[in-house]
Structure formats: C-alpha cells, structure tokens
C-alpha cells in the first residue's frame, strides 16, 4: 500500500503562504469595513443637537487603555471613568483571530462612546495604558501614561481620541475632530502636566 502525502503538503503550503499575508492584503474592502465597525466610525455621524460626542480608541498593541474625562477647570481633578479599550488587530489579522483575542481580553472594548452634555466648556481627557509580557521568570509588566489633554468640544461635533502604543513604555494621545469621519482634522489639545493615576 502506497501512502500519498501530496494533499496534506499542498494544504500546509497554502496555510503557510496565507499566514504571511495580512487580512487587508487578501480582502481590502472587508478589512476596511471591519475596521469601521470596530472603531466607532458609524457612531461619529450621529450627534444629538446641543451635545458633542467623543469616541475613544487604542492603536498599536492589544494592551488595555483606561480612559477618564473631567469637566473640572482645575487641572488633574474630577476625573470620571469612560472605560477600557484595546486594539485587537481588526482589519489587519483575520477576523476570527481578532475575535478570539478580544474574547480573551476581559473587559476591554474596541471603542467606547462618551456623550458630552455641555459642549463649549473645556474638558480634560486622560488615558493610561497597561502592558504585560512574557511568562514565568521572564514576566514583566508596566504602564504608559497617564497622558492628559485639555480641549474644548463644540456643539454638534464628533471627536476621536486615539492612544497610540509605540512600544511598551512609549505612547501618545491624539484628539481629532471627526465630524466628517472621512476627513478628520487635528484638534488644538493642550497637555495637562502633573496628572497621576
């Protein structure tokens, strides 16, 4: 009896070649749609009259980022939690990998929406990232931030806040006016120094 290995070898070669590609290279339209579904894009076009909207997100790694907001005029006070967000590779890795990573992440969402009831007044936005890597004796963990910014939202506008992981101990926070979701513009946001978690 002769055993043929050609079919398993073909499947293995196909699997290895697919793993070398990103999802966006294989199916760019569906990858873009997945990103929009998972980053609050469709929330930006619906702002209640007399209010403003803020969509908070994370970019770069799947580590969680905790967001807080304050309307206090005093720096670094009055913060209230918005919640935790994380990036799970949506639009980059295959959807089933993104979903599995998200399922194992605990309480982090891909984005959160914060309604701003009193636009025209400055708010403080603070973000703190937490990371962990390795196992056993090689396990290590740390934080990046907090980073706090102050900006003044306008009524009828929608904003995005993105926490960018550069590396485990390197991060930044950017606020954009995304009232027109496909043409966001930077917001004049002033760093708030001295905030701690």
C-alpha angles and dihedrals in degrees: 000000000000120000118213118212098177097100096051090045091052091050091048092049091049092049092049093049092049092049089059091060128072120235090245090059093051099043110008097172094051091043090055090048091050090052091051092049092050103040103053096257092140092049092061096071095058114070120160113236112266093019139083130219132222123196113195122201145161130231135193110027136027092247115124123256121202116212128199132177134202134186093193115125088217114088118253096002137110097028117169122191122255092180144246127310133179139180113242100183096267110176091013106062125037113286093244090055091049091049093047091050091049092048091056095046101085116220101353121118128199090243140350131210123222119191113215108213098186109042117180091054121095117254132195118226120195130188130186123186124204124198138183130183140175132021137253114355089353093059115122135165140184149150138256114209149312092230116185128191132181122212138153115240119211125224113263093020131118123212137192126209116198124191106205118205108209094171135330093288099025124079144140139198125223130185121202133184100236099173083127097044095201093050109041118177129203117262123222097249120172120211114244107216126210102029115142134181 
